[in-house]
Amino acid sequence: EKTGGLIIHKQGGVLILYRGRYYNPKKRPAIPLMLWKPHEPVYPRLIKTTIDGLTIEETKEMRKAGLKVPPLTKL
């Protein structure tokens, strides 16, 4: 474990550690507290708002026309 010890018993969120006969708590590795939250990653858009070379309005019209086209095959 990060705290330095052997897990004897684990149940729910409770851990019972055996740290040895000569365990010195002053030499335990310090785990820093995370007092801040990292920024959320900015992911690129999966669907572009515009197709290359067209305006937003032209792209919307093409998508609307694509929805009106009958399906090639039905499953």
PDB file of N, H, CA, C and O in Angstrom:
ATOM      1  N   GLU A   1       0.828  -1.193   0.000  1.00  0.00           N
ATOM      2  CA  GLU A   1       0.000   0.000   0.000  1.00  0.00           C
ATOM      3  C   GLU A   1       0.865   1.246   0.000  1.00  0.00           C
ATOM      4  O   GLU A   1       2.061   1.185   0.287  1.00  0.00           O
ATOM      5  N   LYS A   2       0.252   2.380  -0.324  1.00  0.00           N
ATOM      6  H   LYS A   2      -0.719   2.429  -0.557  1.00  0.00           H
ATOM      7  CA  LYS A   2       0.984   3.644  -0.349  1.00  0.00           C
ATOM      8  C   LYS A   2       1.432   4.066   1.044  1.00  0.00           C
ATOM      9  O   LYS A   2       2.451   4.740   1.194  1.00  0.00           O
ATOM     10  N   THR A   3       0.671   3.670   2.065  1.00  0.00           N
ATOM     11  H   THR A   3      -0.156   3.122   1.943  1.00  0.00           H
ATOM     12  CA  THR A   3       1.011   4.082   3.432  1.00  0.00           C
ATOM     13  C   THR A   3       2.117   3.224   4.012  1.00  0.00           C
ATOM     14  O   THR A   3       2.647   3.546   5.075  1.00  0.00           O
ATOM     15  N   GLY A   4       2.472   2.157   3.353  1.00  0.00           N
ATOM     16  H   GLY A   4       2.041   1.896   2.489  1.00  0.00           H
ATOM     17  CA  GLY A   4       3.540   1.288   3.829  1.00  0.00           C
ATOM     18  C   GLY A   4       3.012   0.270   4.815  1.00  0.00           C
ATOM     19  O   GLY A   4       2.954   0.552   6.012  1.00  0.00           O
ATOM     20  N   GLY A   5       2.633  -0.881   4.359  1.00  0.00           N
ATOM     21  H   GLY A   5       2.680  -1.110   3.387  1.00  0.00           H
ATOM     22  CA  GLY A   5       2.119  -1.915   5.243  1.00  0.00           C
ATOM     23  C   GLY A   5       1.513  -3.051   4.451  1.00  0.00           C
ATOM     24  O   GLY A   5       1.323  -2.951   3.239  1.00  0.00           O
ATOM     25  N   LEU A   6       1.212  -4.137   5.149  1.00  0.00           N
ATOM     26  H   LEU A   6       1.367  -4.219   6.134  1.00  0.00           H
ATOM     27  CA  LEU A   6       0.627  -5.317   4.528  1.00  0.00           C
ATOM     28  C   LEU A   6      -0.845  -5.379   4.916  1.00  0.00           C
ATOM     29  O   LEU A   6      -1.178  -5.267   6.096  1.00  0.00           O
ATOM     30  N   ILE A   7      -1.727  -5.554   3.943  1.00  0.00           N
ATOM     31  H   ILE A   7      -1.457  -5.644   2.984  1.00  0.00           H
ATOM     32  CA  ILE A   7      -3.161  -5.581   4.231  1.00  0.00           C
ATOM     33  C   ILE A   7      -3.508  -6.918   4.881  1.00  0.00           C
ATOM     34  O   ILE A   7      -3.288  -7.978   4.295  1.00  0.00           O
ATOM     35  N   ILE A   8      -4.053  -6.857   6.099  1.00  0.00           N
ATOM     36  H   ILE A   8      -4.232  -5.996   6.575  1.00  0.00           H
ATOM     37  CA  ILE A   8      -4.487  -8.057   6.808  1.00  0.00           C
ATOM     38  C   ILE A   8      -5.952  -8.330   6.501  1.00  0.00           C
ATOM     39  O   ILE A   8      -6.329  -9.464   6.205  1.00  0.00           O
ATOM     40  N   HIS A   9      -6.777  -7.288   6.574  1.00  0.00           N
ATOM     41  H   HIS A   9      -6.470  -6.367   6.815  1.00  0.00           H
ATOM     42  CA  HIS A   9      -8.220  -7.451   6.413  1.00  0.00           C
ATOM     43  C   HIS A   9      -8.756  -6.265   5.625  1.00  0.00           C
ATOM     44  O   HIS A   9      -8.363  -5.121   5.857  1.00  0.00           O
ATOM     45  N   LYS A  10      -9.655  -6.551   4.695  1.00  0.00           N
ATOM     46  H   LYS A  10      -9.974  -7.480   4.507  1.00  0.00           H
ATOM     47  CA  LYS A  10     -10.246  -5.493   3.866  1.00  0.00           C
ATOM     48  C   LYS A  10     -11.737  -5.755   3.786  1.00  0.00           C
ATOM     49  O   LYS A  10     -12.163  -6.815   3.329  1.00  0.00           O
ATOM     50  N   GLN A  11     -12.542  -4.774   4.236  1.00  0.00           N
ATOM     51  H   GLN A  11     -12.196  -3.912   4.607  1.00  0.00           H
ATOM     52  CA  GLN A  11     -13.996  -4.928   4.177  1.00  0.00           C
ATOM     53  C   GLN A  11     -14.609  -3.550   3.968  1.00  0.00           C
ATOM     54  O   GLN A  11     -14.422  -2.650   4.787  1.00  0.00           O
ATOM     55  N   GLY A  12     -15.342  -3.389   2.868  1.00  0.00           N
ATOM     56  H   GLY A  12     -15.494  -4.120   2.203  1.00  0.00           H
ATOM     57  CA  GLY A  12     -15.934  -2.087   2.562  1.00  0.00           C
ATOM     58  C   GLY A  12     -14.829  -1.072   2.316  1.00  0.00           C
ATOM     59  O   GLY A  12     -13.953  -1.293   1.481  1.00  0.00           O
ATOM     60  N   GLY A  13     -14.869   0.036   3.040  1.00  0.00           N
ATOM     61  H   GLY A  13     -15.581   0.215   3.719  1.00  0.00           H
ATOM     62  CA  GLY A  13     -13.838   1.061   2.914  1.00  0.00           C
ATOM     63  C   GLY A  13     -12.825   1.003   4.034  1.00  0.00           C
ATOM     64  O   GLY A  13     -12.045   1.940   4.203  1.00  0.00           O
ATOM     65  N   VAL A  14     -12.814  -0.090   4.819  1.00  0.00           N
ATOM     66  H   VAL A  14     -13.448  -0.851   4.682  1.00  0.00           H
ATOM     67  CA  VAL A  14     -11.927  -0.200   5.979  1.00  0.00           C
ATOM     68  C   VAL A  14     -10.786  -1.158   5.658  1.00  0.00           C
ATOM     69  O   VAL A  14     -11.011  -2.289   5.227  1.00  0.00           O
ATOM     70  N   LEU A  15      -9.559  -0.691   5.874  1.00  0.00           N
ATOM     71  H   LEU A  15      -9.376   0.228   6.225  1.00  0.00           H
ATOM     72  CA  LEU A  15      -8.373  -1.524   5.703  1.00  0.00           C
ATOM     73  C   LEU A  15      -7.690  -1.681   7.051  1.00  0.00           C
ATOM     74  O   LEU A  15      -7.509  -0.704   7.777  1.00  0.00           O
ATOM     75  N   ILE A  16      -7.315  -2.895   7.385  1.00  0.00           N
ATOM     76  H   ILE A  16      -7.462  -3.689   6.795  1.00  0.00           H
ATOM     77  CA  ILE A  16      -6.514  -3.125   8.584  1.00  0.00           C
ATOM     78  C   ILE A  16      -5.135  -3.540   8.096  1.00  0.00           C
ATOM     79  O   ILE A  16      -4.981  -4.553   7.413  1.00  0.00           O
ATOM     80  N   LEU A  17      -4.119  -2.730   8.462  1.00  0.00           N
ATOM     81  H   LEU A  17      -4.244  -1.908   9.017  1.00  0.00           H
ATOM     82  CA  LEU A  17      -2.764  -2.948   7.981  1.00  0.00           C
ATOM     83  C   LEU A  17      -1.880  -3.496   9.088  1.00  0.00           C
ATOM     84  O   LEU A  17      -2.025  -3.137  10.257  1.00  0.00           O
ATOM     85  N   TYR A  18      -0.961  -4.372   8.701  1.00  0.00           N
ATOM     86  H   TYR A  18      -0.843  -4.664   7.752  1.00  0.00           H
ATOM     87  CA  TYR A  18       0.097  -4.797   9.609  1.00  0.00           C
ATOM     88  C   TYR A  18       1.352  -4.092   9.128  1.00  0.00           C
ATOM     89  O   TYR A  18       1.793  -4.285   7.995  1.00  0.00           O
ATOM     90  N   ARG A  19       1.921  -3.276  10.000  1.00  0.00           N
ATOM     91  H   ARG A  19       1.562  -3.120  10.920  1.00  0.00           H
ATOM     92  CA  ARG A  19       3.062  -2.474   9.594  1.00  0.00           C
ATOM     93  C   ARG A  19       4.372  -2.975  10.192  1.00  0.00           C
ATOM     94  O   ARG A  19       5.418  -2.353  10.001  1.00  0.00           O
ATOM     95  N   GLY A  20       4.325  -4.054  10.888  1.00  0.00           N
ATOM     96  H   GLY A  20       3.476  -4.559  11.043  1.00  0.00           H
ATOM     97  CA  GLY A  20       5.564  -4.632  11.392  1.00  0.00           C
ATOM     98  C   GLY A  20       5.863  -4.222  12.816  1.00  0.00           C
ATOM     99  O   GLY A  20       5.310  -3.259  13.348  1.00  0.00           O
ATOM    100  N   ARG A  21       6.760  -4.988  13.415  1.00  0.00           N
ATOM    101  H   ARG A  21       7.210  -5.770  12.983  1.00  0.00           H
ATOM    102  CA  ARG A  21       7.104  -4.777  14.821  1.00  0.00           C
ATOM    103  C   ARG A  21       7.869  -3.480  15.027  1.00  0.00           C
ATOM    104  O   ARG A  21       7.698  -2.800  16.039  1.00  0.00           O
ATOM    105  N   TYR A  22       8.711  -3.143  14.060  1.00  0.00           N
ATOM    106  H   TYR A  22       8.849  -3.696  13.237  1.00  0.00           H
ATOM    107  CA  TYR A  22       9.573  -1.967  14.215  1.00  0.00           C
ATOM    108  C   TYR A  22       9.072  -0.805  13.356  1.00  0.00           C
ATOM    109  O   TYR A  22       9.868  -0.005  12.864  1.00  0.00           O
ATOM    110  N   TYR A  23       7.757  -0.715  13.178  1.00  0.00           N
ATOM    111  H   TYR A  23       7.111  -1.365  13.577  1.00  0.00           H
ATOM    112  CA  TYR A  23       7.181   0.351  12.349  1.00  0.00           C
ATOM    113  C   TYR A  23       7.375   1.701  13.025  1.00  0.00           C
ATOM    114  O   TYR A  23       7.069   1.869  14.206  1.00  0.00           O
ATOM    115  N   ASN A  24       7.881   2.650  12.266  1.00  0.00           N
ATOM    116  H   ASN A  24       8.129   2.513  11.307  1.00  0.00           H
ATOM    117  CA  ASN A  24       8.085   4.009  12.763  1.00  0.00           C
ATOM    118  C   ASN A  24       7.174   4.933  11.959  1.00  0.00           C
ATOM    119  O   ASN A  24       7.423   5.149  10.773  1.00  0.00           O
ATOM    120  N   PRO A  25       6.118   5.486  12.575  1.00  0.00           N
ATOM    121  CA  PRO A  25       5.193   6.328  11.808  1.00  0.00           C
ATOM    122  C   PRO A  25       5.831   7.614  11.288  1.00  0.00           C
ATOM    123  O   PRO A  25       5.313   8.216  10.347  1.00  0.00           O
ATOM    124  N   LYS A  26       6.948   8.047  11.885  1.00  0.00           N
ATOM    125  H   LYS A  26       7.369   7.558  12.649  1.00  0.00           H
ATOM    126  CA  LYS A  26       7.603   9.276  11.417  1.00  0.00           C
ATOM    127  C   LYS A  26       8.290   9.070  10.064  1.00  0.00           C
ATOM    128  O   LYS A  26       8.496  10.030   9.322  1.00  0.00           O
ATOM    129  N   LYS A  27       8.640   7.837   9.744  1.00  0.00           N
ATOM    130  H   LYS A  27       8.472   7.056  10.347  1.00  0.00           H
ATOM    131  CA  LYS A  27       9.304   7.552   8.472  1.00  0.00           C
ATOM    132  C   LYS A  27       8.315   7.138   7.386  1.00  0.00           C
ATOM    133  O   LYS A  27       8.713   6.720   6.299  1.00  0.00           O
ATOM    134  N   ARG A  28       7.029   7.256   7.688  1.00  0.00           N
ATOM    135  H   ARG A  28       6.705   7.595   8.571  1.00  0.00           H
ATOM    136  CA  ARG A  28       6.002   6.888   6.723  1.00  0.00           C
ATOM    137  C   ARG A  28       6.024   7.859   5.542  1.00  0.00           C
ATOM    138  O   ARG A  28       6.173   9.061   5.759  1.00  0.00           O
ATOM    139  N   PRO A  29       5.880   7.382   4.298  1.00  0.00           N
ATOM    140  CA  PRO A  29       5.864   8.303   3.160  1.00  0.00           C
ATOM    141  C   PRO A  29       4.628   9.201   3.211  1.00  0.00           C
ATOM    142  O   PRO A  29       3.513   8.739   3.455  1.00  0.00           O
ATOM    143  N   ALA A  30       4.854  10.487   2.975  1.00  0.00           N
ATOM    144  H   ALA A  30       5.759  10.862   2.777  1.00  0.00           H
ATOM    145  CA  ALA A  30       3.756  11.462   3.038  1.00  0.00           C
ATOM    146  C   ALA A  30       2.999  11.459   1.717  1.00  0.00           C
ATOM    147  O   ALA A  30       3.603  11.513   0.645  1.00  0.00           O
ATOM    148  N   ILE A  31       1.685  11.397   1.799  1.00  0.00           N
ATOM    149  H   ILE A  31       1.194  11.353   2.670  1.00  0.00           H
ATOM    150  CA  ILE A  31       0.833  11.464   0.611  1.00  0.00           C
ATOM    151  C   ILE A  31       0.235  12.869   0.581  1.00  0.00           C
ATOM    152  O   ILE A  31      -0.554  13.215   1.460  1.00  0.00           O
ATOM    153  N   PRO A  32       0.592  13.680  -0.405  1.00  0.00           N
ATOM    154  CA  PRO A  32       0.076  15.048  -0.429  1.00  0.00           C
ATOM    155  C   PRO A  32      -1.429  15.071  -0.701  1.00  0.00           C
ATOM    156  O   PRO A  32      -1.942  14.267  -1.478  1.00  0.00           O
ATOM    157  N   LEU A  33      -2.119  15.996  -0.056  1.00  0.00           N
ATOM    158  H   LEU A  33      -1.702  16.649   0.575  1.00  0.00           H
ATOM    159  CA  LEU A  33      -3.551  16.169  -0.284  1.00  0.00           C
ATOM    160  C   LEU A  33      -3.759  16.938  -1.574  1.00  0.00           C
ATOM    161  O   LEU A  33      -3.010  17.863  -1.886  1.00  0.00           O
ATOM    162  N   MET A  34      -4.768  16.555  -2.310  1.00  0.00           N
ATOM    163  H   MET A  34      -5.377  15.804  -2.056  1.00  0.00           H
ATOM    164  CA  MET A  34      -5.076  17.268  -3.542  1.00  0.00           C
ATOM    165  C   MET A  34      -6.104  18.337  -3.208  1.00  0.00           C
ATOM    166  O   MET A  34      -7.296  18.052  -3.092  1.00  0.00           O
ATOM    167  N   LEU A  35      -5.640  19.552  -3.056  1.00  0.00           N
ATOM    168  H   LEU A  35      -4.671  19.784  -3.150  1.00  0.00           H
ATOM    169  CA  LEU A  35      -6.511  20.648  -2.652  1.00  0.00           C
ATOM    170  C   LEU A  35      -7.109  21.373  -3.854  1.00  0.00           C
ATOM    171  O   LEU A  35      -7.880  22.315  -3.670  1.00  0.00           O
ATOM    172  N   TRP A  36      -6.785  20.972  -5.051  1.00  0.00           N
ATOM    173  H   TRP A  36      -6.158  20.207  -5.200  1.00  0.00           H
ATOM    174  CA  TRP A  36      -7.303  21.622  -6.249  1.00  0.00           C
ATOM    175  C   TRP A  36      -7.753  20.546  -7.216  1.00  0.00           C
ATOM    176  O   TRP A  36      -7.320  19.396  -7.143  1.00  0.00           O
ATOM    177  N   LYS A  37      -8.617  20.936  -8.106  1.00  0.00           N
ATOM    178  H   LYS A  37      -8.969  21.870  -8.165  1.00  0.00           H
ATOM    179  CA  LYS A  37      -9.103  20.018  -9.134  1.00  0.00           C
ATOM    180  C   LYS A  37      -8.423  20.370 -10.447  1.00  0.00           C
ATOM    181  O   LYS A  37      -8.358  21.547 -10.803  1.00  0.00           O
ATOM    182  N   PRO A  38      -7.922  19.394 -11.169  1.00  0.00           N
ATOM    183  CA  PRO A  38      -7.343  19.708 -12.473  1.00  0.00           C
ATOM    184  C   PRO A  38      -8.430  20.157 -13.453  1.00  0.00           C
ATOM    185  O   PRO A  38      -9.601  19.806 -13.310  1.00  0.00           O
ATOM    186  N   HIS A  39      -8.014  20.939 -14.448  1.00  0.00           N
ATOM    187  H   HIS A  39      -7.063  21.224 -14.565  1.00  0.00           H
ATOM    188  CA  HIS A  39      -8.964  21.419 -15.451  1.00  0.00           C
ATOM    189  C   HIS A  39      -9.502  20.246 -16.255  1.00  0.00           C
ATOM    190  O   HIS A  39      -8.805  19.259 -16.489  1.00  0.00           O
ATOM    191  N   GLU A  40     -10.751  20.374 -16.669  1.00  0.00           N
ATOM    192  H   GLU A  40     -11.317  21.176 -16.479  1.00  0.00           H
ATOM    193  CA  GLU A  40     -11.347  19.342 -17.512  1.00  0.00           C
ATOM    194  C   GLU A  40     -10.725  19.419 -18.902  1.00  0.00           C
ATOM    195  O   GLU A  40     -10.523  20.515 -19.425  1.00  0.00           O
ATOM    196  N   PRO A  41     -10.420  18.282 -19.504  1.00  0.00           N
ATOM    197  CA  PRO A  41      -9.808  18.312 -20.830  1.00  0.00           C
ATOM    198  C   PRO A  41     -10.800  18.815 -21.879  1.00  0.00           C
ATOM    199  O   PRO A  41     -12.002  18.565 -21.786  1.00  0.00           O
ATOM    200  N   VAL A  42     -10.280  19.521 -22.866  1.00  0.00           N
ATOM    201  H   VAL A  42      -9.304  19.725 -22.941  1.00  0.00           H
ATOM    202  CA  VAL A  42     -11.112  20.032 -23.953  1.00  0.00           C
ATOM    203  C   VAL A  42     -10.962  19.071 -25.127  1.00  0.00           C
ATOM    204  O   VAL A  42      -9.896  18.978 -25.736  1.00  0.00           O
ATOM    205  N   TYR A  43     -12.034  18.363 -25.432  1.00  0.00           N
ATOM    206  H   TYR A  43     -12.900  18.438 -24.937  1.00  0.00           H
ATOM    207  CA  TYR A  43     -12.001  17.393 -26.519  1.00  0.00           C
ATOM    208  C   TYR A  43     -12.430  18.061 -27.822  1.00  0.00           C
ATOM    209  O   TYR A  43     -13.280  18.952 -27.806  1.00  0.00           O
ATOM    210  N   PRO A  44     -11.852  17.642 -28.954  1.00  0.00           N
ATOM    211  CA  PRO A  44     -12.302  18.200 -30.231  1.00  0.00           C
ATOM    212  C   PRO A  44     -13.711  17.713 -30.553  1.00  0.00           C
ATOM    213  O   PRO A  44     -14.118  16.632 -30.125  1.00  0.00           O
ATOM    214  N   ARG A  45     -14.448  18.519 -31.307  1.00  0.00           N
ATOM    215  H   ARG A  45     -14.118  19.397 -31.654  1.00  0.00           H
ATOM    216  CA  ARG A  45     -15.818  18.157 -31.669  1.00  0.00           C
ATOM    217  C   ARG A  45     -15.802  16.936 -32.573  1.00  0.00           C
ATOM    218  O   ARG A  45     -14.989  16.838 -33.493  1.00  0.00           O
ATOM    219  N   LEU A  46     -16.715  16.001 -32.298  1.00  0.00           N
ATOM    220  H   LEU A  46     -17.375  16.081 -31.551  1.00  0.00           H
ATOM    221  CA  LEU A  46     -16.801  14.804 -33.127  1.00  0.00           C
ATOM    222  C   LEU A  46     -17.478  15.109 -34.456  1.00  0.00           C
ATOM    223  O   LEU A  46     -17.078  14.591 -35.499  1.00  0.00           O
ATOM    224  N   ILE A  47     -18.510  15.956 -34.412  1.00  0.00           N
ATOM    225  H   ILE A  47     -18.835  16.376 -33.564  1.00  0.00           H
ATOM    226  CA  ILE A  47     -19.226  16.341 -35.626  1.00  0.00           C
ATOM    227  C   ILE A  47     -18.954  17.817 -35.863  1.00  0.00           C
ATOM    228  O   ILE A  47     -19.266  18.654 -35.016  1.00  0.00           O
ATOM    229  N   LYS A  48     -18.377  18.136 -37.004  1.00  0.00           N
ATOM    230  H   LYS A  48     -18.124  17.456 -37.692  1.00  0.00           H
ATOM    231  CA  LYS A  48     -18.049  19.529 -37.308  1.00  0.00           C
ATOM    232  C   LYS A  48     -19.327  20.323 -37.541  1.00  0.00           C
ATOM    233  O   LYS A  48     -20.313  19.800 -38.060  1.00  0.00           O
ATOM    234  N   THR A  49     -19.295  21.604 -37.145  1.00  0.00           N
ATOM    235  H   THR A  49     -18.494  22.029 -36.722  1.00  0.00           H
ATOM    236  CA  THR A  49     -20.465  22.457 -37.357  1.00  0.00           C
ATOM    237  C   THR A  49     -20.612  22.820 -38.834  1.00  0.00           C
ATOM    238  O   THR A  49     -21.726  22.989 -39.330  1.00  0.00           O
ATOM    239  N   THR A  50     -19.488  22.939 -39.530  1.00  0.00           N
ATOM    240  H   THR A  50     -18.583  22.802 -39.127  1.00  0.00           H
ATOM    241  CA  THR A  50     -19.551  23.264 -40.958  1.00  0.00           C
ATOM    242  C   THR A  50     -18.687  22.286 -41.740  1.00  0.00           C
ATOM    243  O   THR A  50     -17.665  21.802 -41.253  1.00  0.00           O
ATOM    244  N   ILE A  51     -19.119  22.011 -42.955  1.00  0.00           N
ATOM    245  H   ILE A  51     -19.949  22.404 -43.350  1.00  0.00           H
ATOM    246  CA  ILE A  51     -18.320  21.198 -43.870  1.00  0.00           C
ATOM    247  C   ILE A  51     -17.321  22.136 -44.532  1.00  0.00           C
ATOM    248  O   ILE A  51     -17.628  23.302 -44.779  1.00  0.00           O
ATOM    249  N   ASP A  52     -16.131  21.631 -44.817  1.00  0.00           N
ATOM    250  H   ASP A  52     -15.882  20.684 -44.616  1.00  0.00           H
ATOM    251  CA  ASP A  52     -15.088  22.481 -45.408  1.00  0.00           C
ATOM    252  C   ASP A  52     -15.582  23.123 -46.701  1.00  0.00           C
ATOM    253  O   ASP A  52     -16.052  22.433 -47.606  1.00  0.00           O
ATOM    254  N   GLY A  53     -15.474  24.448 -46.780  1.00  0.00           N
ATOM    255  H   GLY A  53     -15.092  25.008 -46.045  1.00  0.00           H
ATOM    256  CA  GLY A  53     -15.846  25.176 -47.987  1.00  0.00           C
ATOM    257  C   GLY A  53     -17.285  25.651 -48.021  1.00  0.00           C
ATOM    258  O   GLY A  53     -17.672  26.324 -48.976  1.00  0.00           O
ATOM    259  N   LEU A  54     -18.110  25.326 -47.003  1.00  0.00           N
ATOM    260  H   LEU A  54     -17.795  24.780 -46.227  1.00  0.00           H
ATOM    261  CA  LEU A  54     -19.506  25.756 -46.979  1.00  0.00           C
ATOM    262  C   LEU A  54     -19.762  26.632 -45.759  1.00  0.00           C
ATOM    263  O   LEU A  54     -19.015  26.597 -44.781  1.00  0.00           O
ATOM    264  N   THR A  55     -20.827  27.412 -45.836  1.00  0.00           N
ATOM    265  H   THR A  55     -21.434  27.440 -46.630  1.00  0.00           H
ATOM    266  CA  THR A  55     -21.225  28.216 -44.682  1.00  0.00           C
ATOM    267  C   THR A  55     -22.087  27.361 -43.758  1.00  0.00           C
ATOM    268  O   THR A  55     -22.456  26.236 -44.093  1.00  0.00           O
ATOM    269  N   ILE A  56     -22.398  27.913 -42.595  1.00  0.00           N
ATOM    270  H   ILE A  56     -22.098  28.828 -42.323  1.00  0.00           H
ATOM    271  CA  ILE A  56     -23.212  27.177 -41.620  1.00  0.00           C
ATOM    272  C   ILE A  56     -24.607  26.910 -42.182  1.00  0.00           C
ATOM    273  O   ILE A  56     -25.147  25.817 -42.013  1.00  0.00           O
ATOM    274  N   GLU A  57     -25.194  27.913 -42.855  1.00  0.00           N
ATOM    275  H   GLU A  57     -24.755  28.801 -42.992  1.00  0.00           H
ATOM    276  CA  GLU A  57     -26.544  27.752 -43.412  1.00  0.00           C
ATOM    277  C   GLU A  57     -26.572  26.671 -44.495  1.00  0.00           C
ATOM    278  O   GLU A  57     -27.485  25.847 -44.532  1.00  0.00           O
ATOM    279  N   GLU A  58     -25.566  26.680 -45.377  1.00  0.00           N
ATOM    280  H   GLU A  58     -24.824  27.350 -45.347  1.00  0.00           H
ATOM    281  CA  GLU A  58     -25.514  25.667 -46.438  1.00  0.00           C
ATOM    282  C   GLU A  58     -25.361  24.265 -45.848  1.00  0.00           C
ATOM    283  O   GLU A  58     -25.946  23.304 -46.346  1.00  0.00           O
ATOM    284  N   THR A  59     -24.572  24.163 -44.788  1.00  0.00           N
ATOM    285  H   THR A  59     -24.096  24.944 -44.384  1.00  0.00           H
ATOM    286  CA  THR A  59     -24.382  22.866 -44.136  1.00  0.00           C
ATOM    287  C   THR A  59     -25.688  22.374 -43.535  1.00  0.00           C
ATOM    288  O   THR A  59     -26.016  21.194 -43.653  1.00  0.00           O
ATOM    289  N   LYS A  60     -26.447  23.273 -42.882  1.00  0.00           N
ATOM    290  H   LYS A  60     -26.181  24.232 -42.786  1.00  0.00           H
ATOM    291  CA  LYS A  60     -27.736  22.889 -42.291  1.00  0.00           C
ATOM    292  C   LYS A  60     -28.710  22.417 -43.363  1.00  0.00           C
ATOM    293  O   LYS A  60     -29.427  21.435 -43.170  1.00  0.00           O
ATOM    294  N   GLU A  61     -28.733  23.123 -44.500  1.00  0.00           N
ATOM    295  H   GLU A  61     -28.151  23.920 -44.657  1.00  0.00           H
ATOM    296  CA  GLU A  61     -29.626  22.736 -45.596  1.00  0.00           C
ATOM    297  C   GLU A  61     -29.258  21.352 -46.143  1.00  0.00           C
ATOM    298  O   GLU A  61     -30.140  20.543 -46.431  1.00  0.00           O
ATOM    299  N   MET A  62     -27.961  21.083 -46.285  1.00  0.00           N
ATOM    300  H   MET A  62     -27.245  21.740 -46.051  1.00  0.00           H
ATOM    301  CA  MET A  62     -27.531  19.773 -46.791  1.00  0.00           C
ATOM    302  C   MET A  62     -27.922  18.663 -45.824  1.00  0.00           C
ATOM    303  O   MET A  62     -28.329  17.585 -46.255  1.00  0.00           O
ATOM    304  N   ARG A  63     -27.804  18.910 -44.533  1.00  0.00           N
ATOM    305  H   ARG A  63     -27.473  19.786 -44.183  1.00  0.00           H
ATOM    306  CA  ARG A  63     -28.165  17.889 -43.547  1.00  0.00           C
ATOM    307  C   ARG A  63     -29.674  17.640 -43.546  1.00  0.00           C
ATOM    308  O   ARG A  63     -30.117  16.498 -43.426  1.00  0.00           O
ATOM    309  N   LYS A  64     -30.464  18.717 -43.680  1.00  0.00           N
ATOM    310  H   LYS A  64     -30.104  19.644 -43.778  1.00  0.00           H
ATOM    311  CA  LYS A  64     -31.919  18.550 -43.759  1.00  0.00           C
ATOM    312  C   LYS A  64     -32.302  17.752 -45.002  1.00  0.00           C
ATOM    313  O   LYS A  64     -33.185  16.896 -44.948  1.00  0.00           O
ATOM    314  N   ALA A  65     -31.632  18.036 -46.128  1.00  0.00           N
ATOM    315  H   ALA A  65     -30.915  18.731 -46.172  1.00  0.00           H
ATOM    316  CA  ALA A  65     -31.911  17.301 -47.365  1.00  0.00           C
ATOM    317  C   ALA A  65     -31.526  15.831 -47.206  1.00  0.00           C
ATOM    318  O   ALA A  65     -32.202  14.955 -47.746  1.00  0.00           O
ATOM    319  N   GLY A  66     -30.459  15.554 -46.478  1.00  0.00           N
ATOM    320  H   GLY A  66     -29.910  16.265 -46.039  1.00  0.00           H
ATOM    321  CA  GLY A  66     -30.026  14.179 -46.256  1.00  0.00           C
ATOM    322  C   GLY A  66     -31.009  13.391 -45.418  1.00  0.00           C
ATOM    323  O   GLY A  66     -31.135  12.179 -45.589  1.00  0.00           O
ATOM    324  N   LEU A  67     -31.712  14.063 -44.507  1.00  0.00           N
ATOM    325  H   LEU A  67     -31.610  15.048 -44.368  1.00  0.00           H
ATOM    326  CA  LEU A  67     -32.710  13.381 -43.687  1.00  0.00           C
ATOM    327  C   LEU A  67     -33.957  13.019 -44.496  1.00  0.00           C
ATOM    328  O   LEU A  67     -34.657  12.064 -44.162  1.00  0.00           O
ATOM    329  N   LYS A  68     -34.236  13.785 -45.563  1.00  0.00           N
ATOM    330  H   LYS A  68     -33.667  14.562 -45.834  1.00  0.00           H
ATOM    331  CA  LYS A  68     -35.427  13.538 -46.383  1.00  0.00           C
ATOM    332  C   LYS A  68     -35.219  12.430 -47.417  1.00  0.00           C
ATOM    333  O   LYS A  68     -36.191  11.913 -47.968  1.00  0.00           O
ATOM    334  N   VAL A  69     -33.977  12.065 -47.683  1.00  0.00           N
ATOM    335  H   VAL A  69     -33.188  12.485 -47.236  1.00  0.00           H
ATOM    336  CA  VAL A  69     -33.682  11.043 -48.694  1.00  0.00           C
ATOM    337  C   VAL A  69     -34.191   9.690 -48.195  1.00  0.00           C
ATOM    338  O   VAL A  69     -33.963   9.344 -47.036  1.00  0.00           O
ATOM    339  N   PRO A  70     -34.880   8.911 -49.051  1.00  0.00           N
ATOM    340  CA  PRO A  70     -35.361   7.590 -48.609  1.00  0.00           C
ATOM    341  C   PRO A  70     -34.187   6.638 -48.355  1.00  0.00           C
ATOM    342  O   PRO A  70     -33.143   6.764 -48.994  1.00  0.00           O
ATOM    343  N   PRO A  71     -34.349   5.694 -47.436  1.00  0.00           N
ATOM    344  CA  PRO A  71     -33.251   4.760 -47.124  1.00  0.00           C
ATOM    345  C   PRO A  71     -32.967   3.820 -48.295  1.00  0.00           C
ATOM    346  O   PRO A  71     -33.864   3.469 -49.061  1.00  0.00           O
ATOM    347  N   LEU A  72     -31.696   3.421 -48.417  1.00  0.00           N
ATOM    348  H   LEU A  72     -30.967   3.706 -47.794  1.00  0.00           H
ATOM    349  CA  LEU A  72     -31.308   2.506 -49.494  1.00  0.00           C
ATOM    350  C   LEU A  72     -31.863   1.109 -49.247  1.00  0.00           C
ATOM    351  O   LEU A  72     -32.396   0.479 -50.161  1.00  0.00           O
ATOM    352  N   THR A  73     -31.739   0.629 -48.031  1.00  0.00           N
ATOM    353  H   THR A  73     -31.306   1.141 -47.289  1.00  0.00           H
ATOM    354  CA  THR A  73     -32.280  -0.690 -47.678  1.00  0.00           C
ATOM    355  C   THR A  73     -32.896  -0.616 -46.296  1.00  0.00           C
ATOM    356  O   THR A  73     -32.510   0.210 -45.469  1.00  0.00           O
ATOM    357  N   LYS A  74     -33.864  -1.497 -46.059  1.00  0.00           N
ATOM    358  H   LYS A  74     -34.177  -2.168 -46.731  1.00  0.00           H
ATOM    359  CA  LYS A  74     -34.471  -1.592 -44.735  1.00  0.00           C
ATOM    360  C   LYS A  74     -34.091  -2.924 -44.134  1.00  0.00           C
ATOM    361  O   LYS A  74     -34.103  -3.951 -44.812  1.00  0.00           O
ATOM    362  N   LEU A  75     -33.759  -2.903 -42.880  1.00  0.00           N
ATOM    363  H   LEU A  75     -33.749  -2.068 -42.329  1.00  0.00           H
ATOM    364  CA  LEU A  75     -33.383  -4.144 -42.197  1.00  0.00           C
ATOM    365  C   LEU A  75     -34.592  -4.819 -41.609  1.00  0.00           C
ATOM    366  O   LEU A  75     -34.471  -5.879 -40.995  1.00  0.00           O
TER     367      LEU A  75
END
